[in-house]
Amino acid sequence: MSNVQAVEQEKMNTTDKISMDDLVALCKRRGFIFPASEIYGGINGFWDFGPLGILLKNNLRDRWWNDMVITPPIGPNGEPLKIVGLDSSIIQNPKVWEASGHVGGFSDPMVDCRETKKRYRADHLIVYLPNELEQENQDQSILVFVEGTPKQEIEKKIKKLKLSLSLSQCECIPLTDLDKYGYTEDYGLWLLRPNGTKKVDRSRLVAPDVKKPDTLTEARQFNLMFESSAGAVKDAASKVYLRPETAQGCFTNYKNIVDNMRVRVPFGIAQIGKAFRNEVTPRNFIYRSREFEQMEMEWFCHPDEARLWFDFWKDERKKWWEAVGVSTENLQLRQHDQDELSHYAKAGVGTVDIEYRFPFTWPGFGELEGVAHRCDFDLIQHEKHSGKKMEYFDDSVQPPRRFLPHVIEPAAGLTRGVLALLAEAYTADPSRPSKMYLKFNPSIAPVKAAVLPLVNKNGLPEIAQKLYYSMRTKFMTEYDAKSNIGKRYARHDEIGTPFCITVDNDTPKDQAVTIRFRDTMAQERVALDKVEGFVQKALKE
């Protein structure tokens, strides 16, 4: 591939939308991700990571742990930060979730369609309100679609229902905001409803996947906590919950770590683990599922330094995603509006989402990681509910002082991170037999190298196996002797292997192999005794 072609290919990678169907099909075909318990028809919102998927997920997980706990970033003062690790229990005392507010307030507005029996999150439904509507024309429909529905599908439904409606003449609002809008007879316009105007007639709403209006129920709250029971008897006293986030384990262990681990504010507690949310409408593959993994860090700091650390962490985390192979063009920082803020962030400097341009949000963005100023909300709540003091005693200043630290929380979805890496890596290339390849950062790729004997004779398998046995102790290496060499190259393009090492008929004579580079398909001759070092150096670049 010429330099010009390479530039054009790179440009295409960051500007062209990929097909989500193609990505999901590849994930199953090549062993990245399978539907959970598929032989029984699967279960909505749950997924299994296959042999290559678990390698990719573990590589991302280990990179985060290394960069946050083993070798934390350098802070604003030029010194390494102090971050310690934790692995808290998935099931905690139920009082933890009462204190955190999850038991009383962790719910989503939900609506049902009486005709299709489908259930939707109300804030994920978009209402298309005509700018002008004849109030007396009760047959005029108001269309409702799931957030992110392609424009062509909406227009197709308008045509199918024979509606005289143009999307350019509509205002799009979330269903949850419908009661803020109304009709004024003077102008015939839908506006934010002042006193005295008529409310939107909900009986006109045409739900997704139906033809007639008035099939949606009123919204009701749906608790997202998974309940279980601990012990031999199932009663109110034995009720427990699967954790909906990993953060609370860091807060409940905050005093243990301060008292026993010789840490001083500012410091962080990091945790990677599974969380569970009984999502109303799991969707978009593994993006919104009911079982997922998080990579969270709670950074405890003095309240006066919260803004400094908030700005530090939002920039640091965006740079980290770029370092693992996510392109700058597909990332953005988005500050939450006031009405979006979580209860713990309303009094602080806010929340910023690091968003990625996923295929299903294209050309928009979806949340990949959030950086939130949680203030001292969690420590206050646990102090109140447990009766244990959470103050930090700082004797490094004169006079010594006691205070409740504020918390900056970079919280990333490990599962969503895997999806972002897959989407970022998926690169169309019609010139290849596979028609595409996965352009992973080599350090993140599930398989780093493949050793391929050109043919299974002439002593080539013996040379290839000796090289493989040596390399597999250094990094994830496959030995692949099946099919012709072209098919093997195509397979490794599809799984994202950066380097294919071919032992060919010249190898016994010149003691060298041919290394094929995934991204360019260029080939280079390298001495057998230099191969390991060559690949190891490339993995560090």
C-alpha positions in Angstrom: 0.0 0.0 0.0 1.4 3.4 -1.0 1.7 6.3 1.4 -1.2 8.1 -0.3 -3.4 5.0 0.0 -2.5 4.7 3.7 -3.5 8.3 4.4 -6.8 7.8 2.5 -7.4 4.6 4.4 -6.8 6.3 7.8 -9.1 9.1 6.8 -11.8 6.6 6.0 -11.4 4.9 9.3 -12.3 8.0 11.3 -15.1 9.4 9.1 -17.1 6.5 7.7 -19.8 4.8 9.7 -19.4 1.0 10.1 -22.3 -1.3 10.2 -23.3 -2.5 13.6 -24.7 -5.7 12.1 -21.3 -6.4 10.5 -19.5 -5.8 13.8 -21.8 -8.0 15.8 -21.6 -10.8 13.2 -17.8 -10.6 13.3 -17.8 -10.8 17.1 -19.7 -14.1 17.0 -17.9 -15.6 14.0 -14.5 -15.0 15.4 -15.1 -15.8 19.0 -15.2 -12.3 20.6 -18.7 -12.2 22.1 -21.6 -14.7 22.1 -25.2 -14.3 23.4 -25.4 -15.8 26.9 -27.0 -19.3 27.1 -27.6 -19.1 23.3 -28.5 -22.8 23.0 -31.6 -22.0 25.1 -32.6 -18.9 23.1 -30.4 -16.5 25.1 -31.4 -14.0 27.7 -31.8 -10.3 27.0 -29.1 -8.1 28.3 -26.5 -10.7 29.1 -23.5 -11.7 27.0 -20.6 -14.2 27.1 -17.0 -13.2 26.2 -15.5 -15.8 23.9 -11.8 -16.9 23.7 -10.7 -13.7 21.8 -13.1 -11.4 23.6 -11.8 -12.3 27.1 -8.2 -11.7 25.8 -9.2 -8.3 24.5 -11.2 -7.4 27.7 -8.3 -8.6 30.0 -5.8 -6.6 28.0 -7.8 -3.4 28.4 -8.5 -4.2 32.1 -4.8 -4.9 32.8 -3.7 -1.7 31.0 -6.1 0.4 33.1 -4.9 -1.3 36.3 -1.3 -0.8 35.4 -1.8 2.8 34.4 -3.9 3.7 37.5 -2.5 1.5 40.3 0.9 0.0 39.4 2.3 3.1 37.7 -0.2 6.0 38.4 0.0 9.2 36.4 2.3 12.0 37.3 0.3 14.7 39.2 0.3 18.5 38.7 3.2 18.8 41.2 5.4 16.5 39.1 5.3 13.5 41.4 3.5 10.2 41.0 0.0 10.0 42.4 -0.9 7.5 45.2 -3.6 5.1 44.1 -4.3 1.8 45.9 -6.4 -1.2 44.7 -9.5 -2.9 46.1 -11.8 -5.8 45.3 -14.9 -5.4 47.3 -17.8 -8.0 47.6 -20.5 -7.9 45.0 -23.1 -8.3 47.8 -22.9 -5.8 50.6 -25.0 -5.1 53.7 -28.3 -3.7 52.3 -27.8 -0.6 54.4 -25.0 0.4 52.0 -27.5 0.9 49.2 -30.0 2.6 51.5 -27.2 5.1 52.5 -26.1 5.6 48.9 -29.7 6.4 47.7 -30.0 3.4 45.4 -32.8 1.6 47.2 -35.0 4.7 47.4 -34.1 6.5 44.2 -32.4 4.2 41.7 -35.1 3.9 39.1 -36.0 4.8 35.5 -39.3 6.0 34.0 -40.9 3.1 32.0 -43.7 2.9 29.5 -45.3 -0.2 28.0 -47.0 -0.6 24.6 -50.3 -2.4 25.1 -50.3 -3.8 21.5 -46.7 -5.1 21.1 -46.1 -5.8 24.8 -42.7 -4.0 24.4 -41.3 -2.0 27.2 -39.4 1.2 26.8 -37.5 3.7 29.0 -39.6 6.8 28.7 -36.5 9.0 28.4 -35.3 6.9 25.4 -38.4 7.6 23.4 -38.5 10.7 21.1 -41.7 12.5 20.2 -42.0 14.3 16.9 -44.2 17.3 17.5 -45.5 19.1 14.4 -44.8 22.8 14.6 -48.3 23.5 13.5 -51.2 21.2 14.5 -54.9 21.6 14.0 -56.2 21.2 17.5 -59.7 20.1 16.3 -58.2 17.4 14.0 -58.1 14.6 16.5 -56.9 12.1 13.8 -53.6 13.8 13.3 -50.9 11.4 14.7 -47.9 12.3 16.7 -45.1 9.9 16.0 -42.9 8.3 18.7 -39.5 6.6 18.0 -36.8 5.0 20.0 -33.8 7.4 20.4 -31.3 7.0 17.6 -33.8 5.6 15.1 -32.3 6.4 11.6 -34.1 9.3 9.8 -34.9 7.0 6.8 -36.8 4.6 9.0 -38.9 7.5 10.4 -39.6 8.9 6.9 -40.6 5.3 5.8 -43.1 5.1 8.6 -44.6 8.5 7.8 -45.1 7.4 4.2 -46.5 4.1 5.3 -49.1 5.8 7.5 -49.9 8.3 4.8 -49.2 11.2 7.0 -48.8 14.7 5.6 -45.8 15.4 7.8 -42.3 16.6 7.2 -39.5 16.1 9.8 -38.2 19.6 9.1 -41.6 20.8 10.4 -41.3 18.9 13.7 -39.6 19.5 17.0 -38.1 16.4 18.6 -38.4 16.1 22.4 -38.1 13.2 24.9 -41.3 11.7 25.9 -40.5 12.6 29.5 -40.7 16.3 28.5 -44.1 16.1 26.8 -46.0 17.7 29.7 -43.8 20.8 29.4 -45.3 21.5 25.9 -48.7 22.7 24.9 -50.9 24.3 22.2 -51.8 27.9 21.9 -54.8 28.7 19.7 -53.5 32.2 18.8 -50.5 30.8 16.9 -51.1 27.1 16.4 -47.6 26.3 17.6 -46.3 23.7 20.1 -44.4 25.6 22.7 -43.1 25.3 26.3 -46.4 25.3 28.0 -47.3 28.5 29.8 -50.3 28.7 32.1 -53.6 28.4 30.3 -52.5 26.5 27.3 -53.9 23.1 26.4 -51.7 20.0 27.1 -50.5 17.6 24.4 -53.1 15.0 23.7 -51.3 11.7 24.6 -54.0 9.7 22.9 -52.5 10.8 19.5 -49.1 9.2 20.2 -48.2 6.4 17.8 -45.7 4.1 19.5 -42.7 2.4 17.8 -43.7 -0.7 15.8 -47.5 0.0 15.7 -49.8 1.8 13.2 -52.5 3.2 15.5 -52.2 5.7 18.3 -53.0 5.4 22.0 -51.1 2.2 22.8 -48.6 3.6 25.3 -49.2 3.4 29.0 -48.4 6.3 31.4 -44.8 6.3 32.6 -44.1 4.6 35.9 -40.9 4.2 37.9 -39.0 0.9 37.5 -36.3 0.0 40.1 -33.0 -1.1 38.6 -31.7 -3.0 41.6 -31.4 -6.8 41.3 -32.7 -8.4 44.4 -31.6 -11.7 46.0 -31.6 -13.3 49.4 -28.8 -14.4 51.7 -29.3 -17.4 54.0 -31.6 -20.4 54.3 -34.9 -18.4 54.8 -36.1 -16.0 52.2 -37.8 -13.1 53.9 -37.5 -9.3 54.4 -34.6 -9.7 56.7 -32.6 -11.8 54.2 -33.1 -9.4 51.2 -29.8 -8.3 49.6 -28.9 -6.7 46.3 -26.4 -7.2 43.5 -24.3 -4.1 43.4 -25.3 -1.6 40.7 -21.9 0.1 40.9 -18.5 -0.6 42.3 -18.0 2.8 43.8 -19.7 2.2 47.2 -17.1 -0.5 48.1 -14.4 2.2 47.9 -16.4 4.5 50.2 -17.2 1.8 52.8 -13.5 0.8 52.9 -12.2 4.4 52.9 -11.5 4.5 56.7 -9.9 1.0 56.6 -7.5 2.2 53.9 -6.7 5.5 55.6 -6.0 3.8 58.9 -4.0 0.9 57.7 -2.3 1.7 54.4 -0.2 4.8 55.2 -2.0 6.9 52.6 -2.5 10.7 52.8 -5.1 12.9 51.1 -5.0 13.3 48.1 -5.1 9.6 47.2 -7.2 7.2 45.2 -8.9 3.9 45.6 -9.3 1.9 42.4 -11.5 -1.1 41.6 -12.5 -3.2 38.6 -15.5 -5.4 38.9 -18.9 -6.5 37.8 -22.1 -4.5 38.4 -25.7 -5.3 37.7 -28.6 -3.1 36.6 -32.0 -4.4 35.7 -32.2 -2.3 32.6 -35.7 -1.8 31.2 -34.5 -1.9 27.6 -31.0 -3.5 27.1 -29.8 -2.5 23.7 -27.0 -1.8 21.2 -25.2 -5.1 21.8 -23.0 -4.9 24.9 -23.3 -1.1 25.3 -26.3 -1.3 27.6 -26.6 -4.6 29.3 -27.8 -5.9 32.6 -24.4 -7.4 33.7 -21.3 -5.4 32.9 -17.9 -4.5 34.3 -16.6 -1.1 35.5 -13.2 0.4 36.0 -13.7 3.1 38.7 -11.4 5.2 40.8 -12.4 7.4 43.7 -10.0 10.3 44.2 -10.1 11.7 47.7 -9.0 15.3 48.0 -9.4 18.5 50.0 -12.6 20.4 49.0 -10.5 23.5 48.0 -8.7 21.4 45.5 -11.7 19.7 43.8 -11.6 21.9 40.7 -7.9 21.3 40.2 -8.3 17.5 40.4 -11.5 17.5 38.3 -9.7 19.3 35.5 -6.7 17.0 35.8 -8.7 13.8 35.7 -10.9 14.7 32.8 -7.9 15.5 30.6 -5.9 12.5 31.9 -8.6 10.0 31.2 -9.2 11.3 27.6 -5.5 11.0 26.9 -5.6 7.4 28.2 -8.3 6.3 25.8 -6.2 7.9 23.0 -3.2 5.9 24.2 -5.0 2.6 23.9 -5.9 3.2 20.3 -9.1 5.3 20.3 -8.8 8.1 17.7 -9.1 11.7 18.8 -11.7 12.4 16.1 -14.0 9.8 17.7 -13.8 11.2 21.2 -15.2 14.3 22.8 -15.7 15.8 26.3 -19.2 16.8 27.2 -20.1 18.8 30.3 -23.4 17.7 31.9 -26.2 20.2 32.0 -27.6 21.1 35.4 -30.7 18.9 34.9 -28.6 15.9 34.0 -26.5 15.9 37.2 -26.6 13.1 39.6 -27.8 13.9 43.2 -24.2 13.7 44.5 -22.8 16.1 41.8 -25.3 19.0 42.0 -23.4 21.0 44.6 -20.0 20.5 43.0 -18.1 21.4 39.8 -20.2 18.9 37.8 -19.7 15.9 35.6 -18.0 15.5 32.3 -18.6 12.5 30.0 -15.8 11.2 27.8 -17.9 10.2 24.8 -17.2 7.9 21.8 -18.7 8.0 18.4 -20.3 4.5 18.4 -21.8 3.1 15.2 -25.3 3.3 16.7 -24.9 7.0 17.8 -23.3 8.1 14.5 -22.7 10.9 13.8 -23.3 11.7 17.5 -21.5 10.3 20.6 -22.3 8.0 23.5 -20.9 7.8 27.0 -17.7 5.8 27.4 -16.5 7.2 30.8 -17.7 9.8 33.3 -15.6 12.1 35.4 -17.7 13.3 38.3 -17.2 15.5 41.3 -19.2 13.5 43.9 -18.5 16.2 46.6 -18.6 14.7 50.1 -22.1 13.2 49.5 -21.1 9.5 49.9 -19.0 9.9 53.0 -21.7 12.1 54.7 -24.3 9.4 53.9 -22.2 6.5 55.2 -21.3 8.5 58.3 -24.9 9.2 59.0 -26.2 5.7 58.4 -23.4 3.8 60.0 -22.6 6.1 62.9 -18.9 5.9 62.0 -16.8 9.1 61.7 -15.4 9.6 58.2 -13.4 12.7 58.8 -9.8 12.8 57.7 -7.2 14.2 60.2 -4.5 16.2 58.4 -1.5 16.8 60.7 0.8 17.9 57.9 -0.4 21.5 58.3 -0.4 23.9 61.2 -2.7 23.9 63.0 -3.8 20.4 62.2 -7.3 20.1 60.6 -10.2 17.7 60.2 -12.3 17.6 57.1 -14.4 15.3 55.0 -12.6 14.8 51.7 -14.4 15.5 48.4 -14.2 12.9 45.7 -13.4 13.1 42.0 -14.6 9.9 40.3 -13.3 8.7 36.9 -15.7 5.8 36.1 -15.2 3.9 32.9 -17.2 1.0 31.5 -14.9 -1.9 30.8 -17.5 -3.6 28.7 -18.2 -0.4 26.8 -14.5 0.1 26.4 -14.3 -3.3 24.6 -17.1 -2.2 22.3 -15.3 1.1 21.6 -12.0 -0.7 20.8 -13.8 -3.2 18.4 -15.7 -0.3 16.7 -12.5 1.7 16.4 -10.5 -1.2 15.1 -13.0 -2.3 12.5 -11.5 -1.2 9.2 -13.1 -1.8 5.8 -10.6 -2.8 3.0 -12.1 -4.2 -0.2 -8.6 -5.1 -1.4 -8.2 -7.9 1.1 -9.8 -11.4 1.0 -11.4 -10.7 4.3 -12.7 -7.3 3.1 -11.8 -5.8 6.5 -9.3 -6.0 9.3 -9.2 -5.1 13.0 -6.7 -2.4 13.5 -6.1 -2.8 17.3 -3.3 -1.0 19.0 -0.7 -3.9 19.1 -0.4 -3.8 22.9 -4.2 -4.3 23.2 -4.7 -6.9 20.4 -5.9 -10.3 21.7 -3.2 -12.2 19.7 0.1 -10.4 19.2 1.7 -12.7 16.7 1.0 -15.8 14.7 3.6 -18.3 13.5 2.7 -19.9 10.2 4.6 -22.7 8.5 4.1 -22.1 4.7 3.6 -25.9 4.2 3.5 -28.9 6.6 6.6 -30.5 5.2 10.3 -29.9 4.3 11.1 -29.4 8.0 9.1 -26.1 8.2 6.7 -27.2 11.0 9.7 -28.1 13.2 11.3 -24.7 12.8 7.9 -22.9 13.2 7.1 -24.9 16.4 10.4 -24.1 18.0 9.9 -20.4 17.3 6.3 -20.6 18.6 7.4 -22.4 21.9 9.9 -19.6 22.5 7.6 -16.7 21.7 4.5 -17.9 23.6 6.3 -17.4 26.9 6.7 -13.7 26.1 3.4 -12.7 24.6 0.2 -14.2 23.3 1.2 -16.1 20.2 -0.7 -18.6 18.0 0.6 -21.5 15.9 -1.5 -21.8 12.8 -0.9 -24.5 10.2 -4.4 -25.0 8.8 -5.5 -23.9 5.3 -3.5 -22.1 2.7 -1.4 -19.1 3.6 -3.9 -16.6 2.1 -6.8 -17.9 4.3 -4.6 -17.8 7.4 -3.7 -14.2 6.7 -7.4 -13.4 6.2 -8.3 -15.0 9.6 -5.6 -13.1 11.4 -6.7 -9.8 9.8 -10.2 -10.5 11.1 -9.0 -11.0 14.7 -6.6 -8.2 14.6 -3.2 -10.0 14.9 -0.5 -7.3 14.2 2.2 -9.7 13.0 2.1 -12.9 11.0 5.4 -14.7 10.9 5.8 -17.1 8.0 8.4 -19.9 8.0 8.9 -20.5 4.3 11.0 -22.7 2.0 14.0 -20.2 2.3 14.0 -20.3 6.1 16.1 -23.5 6.4 18.7 -21.9 4.1 18.9 -18.3 5.3 17.6 -18.8 8.9 15.1 -15.9 8.4 11.4 -15.6 8.3 8.9 -13.2 6.6 6.9 -10.9 8.9 3.7 -9.6 7.4 2.3 -6.4 8.9 -1.5 -6.3 9.5 -2.2 -2.7 8.7 -0.2 -2.3 5.5 0.2 -5.9 4.4 3.9 -5.1 3.8 6.4 -7.9 4.4 9.9 -7.8 5.9 12.6 -10.4 6.1 13.9 -10.9 9.7 16.5 -13.3 11.1 15.0 -16.1 13.2 17.0 -15.1 16.3 15.8 -11.5 16.0 12.1 -12.2 15.7 11.2 -12.1 19.4 13.0 -8.8 20.0 11.5 -7.3 16.8 8.0 -8.0 18.0 8.6 -7.0 21.6 9.9 -3.7 20.4 7.0 -3.1 18.1 4.5 -3.9 21.0 6.1 -1.1 23.1 5.9 1.6 20.4 
